[in-house]
Amino acid sequence: MPVMVLIIVGALAGVLATRLMRMNTDLPTAMIIGILGAVVGGLGFRFLMTSSSWIGAFVLALLGSLLLLWLWRFYQGRR
């Protein structure tokens, strides 16, 4: 999958993930979390199977973003 598509899909997934987790973040932060989530989701998915559909990439980016947001909340609460 081209890198630009991964960035766009990840940014959209990050915005959606922050809204699903009811986190008040600014748009750039949400997009960065989504892009990182897309990388995490993409790496995790490579171990399972190969997919080139943008829907699959979006779902994995969303799941990766949700995981990163959950970890962020978990470690912020421990301080």
C-alpha positions, 0 to 999 in steps of 0.5 A: 500500500502506498505510503500516502494512502497509509498516512491519509487512512491513519489520520482519519482513523486517529480522528475517529479513534479519539472521538470513540474514546471520548478524548479531547485532543487537537486535530494534529495530535489525533492525526499523529496518533492515527498514523502511528496506529496505522503503523502498529495495525499494519505491522500486526496485520502482516503477521496474520495475512496480506491485504491491500484493501483500504477498508482493511487498512482503515480497520487496522489503523483504527484498531491500532489507534485505539490500542495506542490511546488505551495505552496512553490513558493507562500510563497517564493514570499511573502518574 
